[in-house]
Amino acid sequence: KRVVSTQSTGVKEVFGKVAESYDVMNDAMSLGVHRLWKDHFVKEAAPQPTYKCLDVAGGTGDIAFRLHRHMRNINSETSDIVICDINTEMLKVGQNRAEQLGINQHFTWMEGNAEQLDLPDNTFDVYTIAYGIRNVTHIDRALSEAYRVLKPGGKFMCLEFSDVPNPVLSQIYDRYSFDVIPVLGQLIAGDFESYQYLVESIRKFPKQDAFADMIAQAGFSVVDYENLTFGVTAIHTGFKL
């Protein structure tokens, strides 16, 4: 399986540190709700067995395995899924999981940068990125690359932590994020600073409407978003028409 090398030191270092405990931490941080968010995300992506899918920042395989399961439930013969991540350690975690599940033959694992994908134009039917785009240095470039590699008619799908508009809930969420999540990171992964970075990266990410405008500016049509759990996370969609 092909591996393409890349750059971006800070994000690689953070996710290299947390790779082994990442899924456990996701459970702890979201009280397990991230699994429901991801299930709904893949249901909305609705990949057909013949679709070519690209999952970016998906090294642990969480989304790609769900995409494969969704397609397999329609037809046992499915297309391979390309998984691209900037972090080698994350890709190792995903590959090991795929091998343990006996499904590794259905995936191509690729080390690469979302801002500069080593992939041809007009190739994929579905592009997914879950909890990864906020860690990209230049979000506009990543969106342009998503547009480039999608086929005409292809669907862009992004799952990302977002803004809670209710001021009371937002205050509770902020306290939990800044006071609890880094401490959980220390207790579970032995890493306070990396999880503090993750929380801060969420707060710096554009709010729902602003990010939807960025998706439209990249060329996508029928741009929309759906808030989940009061806006703690959101699904953003767009089509290359």
Secondary structure, DSSP 4 states (H G I P E B T S, - for coil): --------HHHHHHHHHHGGGHHHHHHHHHTTHHHHHHHHHHHHH---TT--EEEET-TT-HHHHHHHHHHHHH-S----EEEEES-HHHHHHHHHHHHHHT-GGGEEEEE-BTTB--S-SS-EEEEEEES-GGG-S-HHHHHHHHHHHEEEEEEEEEEEE----SHHHHHHHHHIIIIIHHHHIIIIIS-HHHHHHHHHHHHHSPPHHHHHHHHHHTT-EEEEEEEEGGGTEEEEEEE--
